[in-house]
Amino acid sequence: MSKHRNSQKNHKSMWQSFKVFLKSIKGYRFPIVLAIVLTIGSAILGLFIPKILGDMTTIAVNSYPDLNWPALGSKALLVIGLFLASAALNYGQAFILAVVSAKYTKEIRERVLDKIFRLPISYFDKHKYGDTLSRMSNDVDVLTTSMSQEIADVSLSLTTIIGVMIIMLTISFTLSLIAFVVVPISVIVVGRIMRYAQKYFREQQNTLGVLNSEIEEDYAGGIVIKSNSYEDTALAQFKKINEKLTVVSRRAQIYSSLSFPVTHIFTNLGYVAICAVGGIFVIQGQINIGDIQAFIQYVSRFNRPITEIASTTSTLQALLAASERIFEFLNEPEEAPDPIPAETVDRVKGEVEFHHVSFGYLPDQPIIRDFSVQVKPGMKVAIVGPTGAGKTTLINLLMRFYEPDSGFITIDGVPTNKMKRADVRKLFGMVLQDTWLFSGTVEENLRYGNSHASLEDIKKAAKASNVNHIIEILPKGYRSEISEDSDNISAGEKQLITIARAMTANPPMMILDEATSNVDTRTEQLIQDSFEKLTHGRTSFVIAHRLSTIRNSDLILVMRDGAIVEQGNHEELLKLGGFYAELYNSQFAEG
């Protein structure tokens, strides 16, 4: 009973995926229809060739020994003409479908990338990057490659089947019945095989996404894996997923491949029967020898599209599985639309206030509880506390990566939930713990936040960030190629470059999230000096575990379990002798 329900569910899911796929190619209706018309035309022209060849055989036999060369010659020219015209139409449909496939691939990839930018941050917290990349690359390739192949093959096969059936019936009704009886048997058998295969093709694409995630994580964390002697465990995990992919891929291919030999068996049995009965009819004079020759060729042509349709079921299964994954991703809930009309902050002062904000990533697990604080313009605010206290969550709410469950945040008196997300985020520059540099020149990386910055502006920001001398000793200076994986610059130097990038952008307010947590003491001092220049005159928020780096902050918010337990400057909090003093003294003792 359970298997029956699962089968119905898979069949329904397959049909829904097919309908969504058809809807997605609606914009290419005209060229696809034109390609189908050309395919049908090519198939129809080809259908007449066996009949004409059979007539040539009949003419040759009836006119022997004095062959009727004029009649044979005209028939031969007609066959050549049909061959050439059929080939031309076939090339035309192949060209059109190639163009459609390329444009459709471009459109789908753009839609996937656009979707990535419109998804909430929560999606990426719950899904692995490798799986998303697999949908954008592997699944899109399968979908678009299969599309043009399936349209041509199915159109050609159906036209050939219908056309051959009509011609065969005109030649011999009895022989046609023998050929036709194998069709429903083949269709029933292949249909059952397709249901089994679809389940494994869907599982194959899903497992491939998991495998890509594993590869991406192992590649990105190679140093961590080696330093912890984790190679054997990582390899074992990879082998486990790879083995699962091998098993489901093998089962998918085995089931889909069964359709061809099963269909071939039935069609060949029909072919043998037709040859035997047709031979008897020729001997009895019920049919011309040329007609039986043509009929046998039509039987071959009748069987071929059936077997071809059977053999393309694996391609169709892969197409539907890829389609299901792609459109499942494209249907993911997006960020709530920005308010219309949206409010703006015209002249930014930098006053930020949290009004009784509560938030939790899960409904029953609140992290921030009734949080309120007022930050005056130009203040340097440090947020400290143990791991899980809610420090980074505050920044996520401030940047509108997440929305509060209750309460609201204002910037210069304007609620952020009444502003466009892009406008809120433009007000802040961010320097994160995990440095991110894209592949390109140093100059291109520094100009990332301000495309209109001049080279002079970039150098000025680099000097203020204490990274100018490091850049100038690179082989090509500011035109040197770097990336996140570059080994010609250290982690601390990458952090200084991200600070210079923030300086080049020149935002009204700044956020520094654990930016000195993984650098040496000397580089930490350079970063601190750079950040002092960067935050001068700006409202800034600093998240730090090293409390020595935030002693000169105007306001220190001490968080524990999602609430502010203490607030004040460094001296005030030490005199208070509370949780901050405990944290600070413990770090001092460790030092």
DORORO-120326 format. One record per atom (N, C-alpha, C): z negated, x, y negated. Coordinates in steps of 0.1 Angstrom, whole numbers, plus 5000, padded with zeros to 4 digits. Atoms other than C-alpha are relative to their C-alpha. Layout:
N
ZXY...
END
This chain:
591
500050085012500050005000500050094987500049915012499150284976501350084998498749935001502350474985501049914994499050105005504350154977499849994985500250015015502650124943500450124993499649885006503250484935501550014999498650005000506850444945500649914989499650095011507250144922499850064986500349945013505550334894501050114997499149895003507750634898501449954997498750065003510850414899500149944986500150065013509750234868500050114989500149895010508950564850501450064999498649955000512450694860500949924992499150095008514150394846499750004985500449995014512150404814500550134993499549875005513050774810501549994997498650015001516650694815500449914988499750095012516550414788499750084987500349925012514850644763501150114998499049905002517450914770501349944995498850075005520350664765499849974985500250035014518750564732500150124991499949885008518550924721501450054997498649955002522250984724500949894994499350115007523150664705500950054989499249955012524350864675501350075005498849934995526951034698500949905008499350114992528350704711501550025000498550005001531950744698500650125008499449894992532651104711499749985015500350014986530951024744500949895007499150104995532950704749501450055000498749945000536150894739500150095012500049904989535251164765500149925013500050094988534650884791501449955002498650064999538050724783501050115005499249894995539751064787499850035014500349974986537951124820500749895009499450114993539050774832501550025001498549985000542650844821500450115009499749884991542651184839499949965014500150044986541351024871501149905004498950104996543850734870501350075002498849924997546750974866500050075013500149934987545551174895500049915012500050094989545250864916501449975006498650034995549050814918500650115008499449894994549751154931500149995015499950014986548851104968501149895004499050114996550950774969501450054998498749955002553950954954500450115010499849904990553551244978500349935014499750074987553450995007501449945000498650055001556650834994501050115002499149894997558251174994500150035015500049984986557251215030500949905007499250114994558750875039501550024997498649985003561950955021500650125008499549884993562251295038500249965015499950044986561651135073501149905002499050114998563950835068501450064997498649945003566851055053500350125008499749884992566651335079501149965009500049865004568751535086500650024986499449985013570551465053499049964990501150035010567651485028500549954987499750055013567851284997499450084989500549905009567351574973499849944986500350065013567751374940498749924999501250085000565051124950498850095002501249914998562751404962499750084987500249925013563351604930499449924989500650085010562551314907498549975003501450024996559351244927499250124997500749875002558451614925499750024985500249985014558951624887498949904995501050105004556851304884498650055003501249954995554051464904499550124990500349895009554151784882499549944986500350065013554051564850498649945001501350064999551051374863498950105001500949894999549251694872499750064986500249945013549751844837499349904991500750095009548751524819498649985004501450014996545651484840499250124996500749885004544651844833499750004985500250005014545151804796498949904996501150105003542951484795498750065004501349954995540351654816499550114991500549905009540251954792499549944987500450065013539951724762498649945002501450064998536851544777499050115001501049884999535251884786499750064987500249955013535752004751499149914991500950095008534251694735498650005005501450004995531251694758499350134997500649875004530652064751499550004986500450015014530551994714498849914998501150095000528351694719498750065005501249944994525951884741499450114991500549905009525652174716499349934988500650075012524951934687498749925004501250084995522451724708498950105003501049904998520652044718499350044987500549965013520352144682499149894994500850115006519051794672498749995007501350024993516451774700499050124997500949895003515052124693499549984986500550035013514852034656498949895000501050114999513051714665498750055006501249944994510551904687499350084990500749915010509852164660499449924989500550095011509551894633498749935005501150074994507151714657498850095000501149904999505052024661499350014986500650005013504552034623499349884996500650125004503551674621498949955010501150034991501051674650498750044994501349955005497351694642499650125007500649874994495452014649499449965014500750044988493551814676500950015012499050004988496751804698500050145006499949874995496852184700498750055005501349974994493152204707499949955014500150064987493751994738501250045009498849964992497152134750500350154999499749865000498252474759501450034994498849975007500952644739501250025009498949974991502952754769500749875005499450134996503452394780500949944989499250055012504652294745501350084999498849915001507052594745501049975011499250034988508252504780500949874997499250125004509252154767501150034990499049975010511052304738501250085005498949904995513052564758500549955013499550044987513252484795500549865002499750144998513152104794501349964991498850045008515652084765501350065006498849944993518052324783500449915012499750084988517852114815500649874995499550135005518351794795501450004995498749995006521351904775501150055009499049954991523052104802500449895010499750114990522751814827500849884994499450125007523951554801501550005001498549995000527551674797500550005014499549994986527851744835499949865006500250134994526451404845501049894994499150105006528651204820501450015006498649984995531851364832500149975015500050024986530951364869499949855004500250144997529751004870501249924996498950075004532650874850501250025009498949974991535151054871499949945014500250054986533550954904500149855001499950145000533250584895501449954999498650045002536850564883500850035012499349964988538050744914499749905011500450094990536150514937500749874999499450135002537350194921501650015001498649994999540950314918500550025014499649984986541150444953499849885009500250124992539750124967501149904998498950095002542449924950501350045007498849954994545250144962499950005015500250014986543850164997500249865005499850144996543749784999501449965000498550045001547449764989500750075012499449934988548250015018499749935013500550064987546149865046498649944999501350065001543449615045499050045011500949974989542149695080499450144999500549865002541950075074499050014989500950005011540250005041498649955004501350054996537449805058499250115007500749894993536650105080499450104990500449915010536450325049498849954992501050065009534350085029498649975007501350034993531650015056499050114999501049895001530150355052499350014986500549995013529550315015498649944998501450055002526550075015498950085008500949924992524950275043499650134993500349885007525250595023499249974988500850035012523950434991498649975003501450034997520850295008499250135004500649884996520050625024499750104988500149915012520650824992498949954990501050065009518550574972498650035004501349974995515550634994499650144998500249865002515951004992499750034985500249985015516150994953498649964996501450045004512750814951499050115003500949894996511051104970500350124991499649885007512951374951499549994985500450025014512051224916498650054998501449975001508351264922499850164999500149865000508751634930500750074988499449945012511151704901499149994988500950025011508651554877498850105001501149914998505851764892500450154998499449875002508152074891500050044985499949975014508652044853498650024994501449995005504851984847499450145004500549884996503952284868500650124993499349895007506552504851499350024986500749995012504752414818498750075001501349934998501352524832500350155003499749864997502952844845500350084988499649945013504452924811498750034992501349985007500952874796499250125005500749894993499453114821500650134996499349885004502153374813499750044986500249985014501653334776498650054998501449965002497853374779499850145006500249874994498053674802500750114991499349915008500553844779499350034987500749995013498653774747498650075002501349954998495353874763500050125010499949894991496554184781498950104999501149905002494054424766498749955005501350054995491154194773500049995015499950004985492354154809499750145006500149864995492554534814498550054997501349955004489254604796498949945009501050074991487354354819500450015014499649994987489154464850500349865007499850144996490354104853501449985007498650014995493854194867500149925013499950064987493154084903499849844999500250145001491753744892501149934993498850065007494553684867501249995008498850004991497153774893499849895010500250104990495453544918500249864994499750135007495553254893501449984998498550015002499153324885500749975014499450034987500053334922499749865005500350144996498253004928500949904994499150105008500252824901501550035005498649964996503453014911500349945014499850054987502952914947500249845000499950155002502452544937501449974995498750025005505652564917501150025010499149984990507452714946500149895010500150104991506252444969500749874995499550135005507152144947501550024997498649975003510552314937500849995013499450004987511352364974500149855005500050134995510452004982501049914992499150075008512451874953501550035004498649964996515552074963500449955014499750044986515151985000500449855000499750145000515051614994501349964993498750035007517851614968501250055008498949954992519951834990500349925013499850084989519551605019501149894998499150115003521651345001501550045003498649964997524851545005500450005015499650004986524851615042499949865007500150134995523651265050501249914997498850085004526451105030501250065007498949934994528851365044500249955015500050044986527951255080500749865001499450144999528750885074501550004995498650005005531950955054500950075010499249934990533251195081500249915012499850104989532650935108501049904997499050105004534650685088501450075000498749925000537350955083500650015013499549984987537651015120500649875006499550134995537950645128501349964993498850045007540650595101501250085006498949924994542750885116500449945013499750054986542550735151500749874999499450135001543350375141501350014992498849985007545950495116501250055008499049944991547750695142500649895009499550114992547950385164500949914992499250085008549350185136501450064997498849935002552050445129500949995013499350014987553050445166500649865002499650144998553250065166500949954989499050045011555350065134499449914990500650095010552749865114499950074986500149935012552650135087500950125000499249885001554950415074499250125001500749874998554050775082499650054986500349955014554150855044498749924995501150085004551650565038498750055006501249964994549250685064499650144995500349875006549551035050499349984986500650035013548750895015498649945002501350064998545950685029498950105005501049904996544250975046499650094988500449935012544351165013499149914991500950095008542850854996498649995006501350014993540150845022499150134996500649875004539351215013499549984986500450025014539351114976498949904999501050105001537250814983498650055004501249944995534651015002499550104990500449895008534651304977499149954988500950045010533151104947498749955005501350054995530550944969499150125003500849894998529451284981499650084988500349935013529651424946498949934993501150085006527451144933498750035007501249964992525051224961499550144996500449865003525051594953499550014986500549995013524451524916498749934998501350075001521251334923498950104996501049905004519251664920500150034985499949985014520751724886499549884992500550125007520051364876498550005000501550004999516451394888499450104990500549905010515951714868500149964986499850055013517451554838499049894996501050105003515151254840498650054998501449935001512051474846499950074987500049935013512951684816499949904988499950115010513751374795498649944998501350065001510351224804499050094993500949915006508451534793500350024985499649985014510451584760499649884992500350125008510151224749498549965001501450025000506551204760499350084989500549915011505851494736500449944986499650055013507951334708499349874997500750135002505951004712498550024998501549975003502551184707499649954986500550055013500451024679500050114990499949905011501051204646498849984990500950025011498851264616500249874993499850135007498150944597500850034987499249975012500650914568499250024988500749985013499651034533500049874992500150125008498550764509501249994990498950025010501250614486499549894990499849875006500850664457498850105003501049904997498850984463499450054987500649945011496351124438500250155000499849855001496651484425498950054991500949925009494451744408501050084991499149935009496451854378499650144996500549875004494352134364498750035008501149984990492152274392498950084994501249935004488652364382499350075012500649954988487352414417498749945004501250074996484552164420500249935013499950054986484052074457498749935004501250074996481651814470500249925013500050084988480851674504499049894998500850125002479551324503499649935014500550064988477451224534501150005011499049984990480051364558499550015014500349984986479751314595501250015008498849984992482151424622499650065014500149944986482551504659501350005006498749994993485451614680500149905011500150114990484351364706499149894994500750115007483051024696498550005002501550004997479651064713499350134999500549875002479151424704500250054985499949975014478651454666499650154998500349865003478751814652499550014985500450015014478351734614499349874998500850125002475651484605499649984986500550045014475251324570499950134991500049875008476351654553500449974986499750015014476251664515499750134993500249885008476651954491500950004989499149995011478052014457500250154996499649865003479952334449500650004986499549995014480452414412501250094999498849915002483652574399499650154999500249865000483852944405498950065008501149954992480952964429500550065013499749944987481053184459499049955010500850074991479652984488500150065014500049954986478653144521499449905009500450104990478252934552499650085012500549924989476053094579499349915010500750074989474452984612500550045013499649964987474653034649501349935004498750054994477752964670499849855004500150154997478352584673499349924989500750075010476452504641500949914992499150085008479552354625500650074988499549935012480652624601501549994999498650015000484352634610500449854999499650145001484352254614500049954985500050045014483452224577501350044993498749965006486552424568501149925005499050094995488652214591500049874993500150135007487451904573500450024985499649975013487952064539501550014998498549985000491552154547500749885005499450134995492151804562500750035013499549984987492951954596499449895009500650114994490551684608499549914989500550105010489351364590498549975004501450044997485551284587499949865007500350134994484251004608499449904990500550085011482350884578499750094988500249925011481751004543501450054995498749955005484451184522499750134992500149875008485151514503500849984988499250015013486251544467500250144995499749885007487951824448500249964985500050045014487351794410500049854999500350155001486251434416501149925008498950084993489451334436499750015015500249994985488851234472501250065007498949934993490951454495500849905009499350094992491751154517501049914992499050075009493651004487501150094995499049915004495751314483500950035012499149964989498651444503499450135006500649884993497551694530500650134994499449885005500051944517499450044986500649975014498651924481498650055002501449954997495051974495500150145004500049864994496052284515500650104990499449915009498052434486498950054990501149965009494752454467499250115005500849894993493352704492500850115005499449894992494253044504499050035011500849984989492953134538500250145006500049874993492053474554499149975012500750044988491153414590499550125008500549904991489353614617501250065008498849964992492553624638501150024990498949975009495153804617501349955006498750054996498653654619501050064991498949945006501653854610501349965008498750034993505253744618500950125000499149894999508053964628500950014988499249995013509654094596499550134993500549895008509054354569498749974994501350025007505754414551500249914988499750085012507354274520500149855003499850144997508453954537498649935004501350064996504953904552499149984988500850025012503253954518500549894991499450115008505653704502499949875006500050124992504953444528499449884993500650125007502653234506500549984986499450015014504653284474501450065001498649954998508453304480500650054987499449965013509053364442499350134995500749885005506753664440501050124999499249885001508453984427499450115008500649884993508054324444498950064992501049955008505954424415498749925002501250084997503554134421499450035013500449974986503454224458499250135000500649875001502554584450498749994993501250025008499954474425498949945009501050064990498254254452499650105011500349904989498454534478499150104995500949905006496754784454498649944999501250075001494054524447499349985013500650034987493554474484499850135008500249874994493254854491500950035012499149984989496254844514501350074996498849945006498954994491500350145006499849864995498455354503500450005015499650014985498655244540501449965001498650044999501955064534501050114996499049895005503555354515500250115009499849904990502955594543500849965013499250054989504855374567501450054999498749935001508355504575500949944989499150065010510155254552499249934989500850065010507255154530499949855002500150155000507354784521501149945008498950064992510554744541499850045015500349974986508954864573499849875008500150124992509154614602498650005007501350024993505754484615500049865007500250134994504554194636498650005005501450014995501354074652499750105011500249914989501954304681500250154996499649865004502754614660498850095003501149904997500754924671500050114990500049895010501555134640499149974989501150035009498854954620498849945008501250044993495254884630499749864997500450145002493454554632499549984986500550005014491654634599501150004990498949995009494854724582500849874999499350134999496454394594499149904991500850095007493454214579500150024985499849975014493954394545501349944996498750065003497554284546499949854998500150145002496553924551499349964987500650025013494253954521501050024988499049975011497054104500501049885000499250124999499153804512499449884992500750115007496553564499500050034985500049965014496353754466501449974994498750025005500153734462500249854998499950145001499953354468499349954987500750045012497353334440499549865000500550144999495653004451498849984991501150035008493052824430498650035006501349984993490352854457500350085013499949914989489753074487499149965011500850014988488453054523500150125008500049884991487453354543499249975012500650054987486653274579499850125009500349894991484953564598501050114999498949905002487453804583499650155002500549864998485254114588499350025013500850004988483954034623500550115010499449914990486254274642500550134994499549885006486654584620498850104998501049905002484754904614499349994986500850015012482154964587500850034987499249955012484555154563501049894996499050105002487254894567499449874995500850115005484654624562499750014985500349985014483754774529501349984991498750025007487454784519500349854998499750145000487854424528499049934991501050065009484654334509500450024986499549975014485954504478501249924997498750085002489354334482499649854997500450155001487653994486499349974987500650025012485554044456501049984989498950025010488754084435500749875002499350124996490353794454499349884995500850125003487453554448499650004985500550005014486753654412500649894992499650115008486753344390500549885008499550114992487753124420498849945008500950064990485652884441500450055013499749944987485453044475498949965010500950034989483952964509500150125010500049884991482953254532499249965012500750014987482053214569499850145005500349864995480353524582498950005010501249974991478153634611499350124995500749895006477453964593499449964987500650055012474953844568499950104989500049905010475054174550501249994990498850015008478454084537500049894989500150125009477353764518498850004992501250005008474253884500500249974985499850025014475853854466500649864997499550145001476953484472499249924990500750085009476053234446499249895007500750104992475052984472500250035015500049994985474253024509499649885007500450124993474352724531499750045015500549964987472352774563500149885009499850114991473552544591499450025013500550014987471952444623500249865006499750134994473152164646500749904991499150095008475652024621499349964987500750045012473151994592499650134992500549895009472152214562498550005001501449994999468652334570499450074988500549925012468352574540501250024991498949965009470352654509499350074988500549925011469952904480500750135000499449864999470853264472499350085010500549914990470053564493498550024998501449975003466753644476499149885002500850134999465553284475499749975015500250044986466153234512499250105008500949904994464453564522498649974997501450035004461353464502499549875007500450124993461453124519499550035014500549964987460953304552500349905011499650104990462753034572501150055010499049964990465753034595501050114996499149905005467953244573499350145001500749875000465353514570499950055015500049974986465053504608501350065005498749954997468753554612500350134994499849875007468953824586499250115006500949894995465954024599500450045014499649964986467254004635501350094999498849915001470654154624499650144994500549875006468754414603499450095010500749934989466654504633501050065010498949944992469854544654500750124994499449895007471354764627499150125001
END
